[in-house]
């Protein structure tokens, strides 16, 4: 027997989608604002984070403004959401590639690849969005117009979004694994030759990068329920599961917030913000954070930007 979402269920999913997307819009917009205001953040490594946050911000924005009850806005939401969400997870692969090329392969030419990164991200996003438009018959997933009706349309949607998404997840996971393994090997070598300075540096790098190994989990957490929901909808198109749609909409809408916290809100950003606040309330901040200067300097040494991803000019 077919099971459809009630009007109340759809309203609730719309509210969840709007709330989660709003949080992502604010979080990613904050990183975009920091990059625009603070010149010291405009290194190549953080420029990639800026492009990631910009994609997340636009994805969240169009996710909020699309109205599933209106035809034109439904199509606008479907295409723009698809384009910028694909661009978002593709930018994470450029960050992983940059880390691998710099740390594992010891190359210093990553800045020369920026044009190629743009062609790869925006070009791929455009191609899959155009392919996704085949059939041109969007359907509602509770609060979204981001999908296709009919088995062919649903298969195209899955192929043009979820297949490259999970490809990006696998690539990021494999890349971070290689980076962390290399740093762990460097740490063991430093211990073996009793090189205290190298040992400390390697441990610092490993500690800084271990958390990057968890970053593929952001994409998994954001899209696992969506993937399951799409597969279920393909197998049983007439049977909607509310709790699965709820988790699908909620976790996918929070992707931009997760990315902004993990990739963007690093020690370099916090340091820049603190220094600006210190200009206005130096005494108050000193009372609240008496050891902040020492702590910020230690954090700065642990950042990705310390791993030689610097301007070569």
Beta strands, then each sheet from edge to edge (+ up, - down):
end
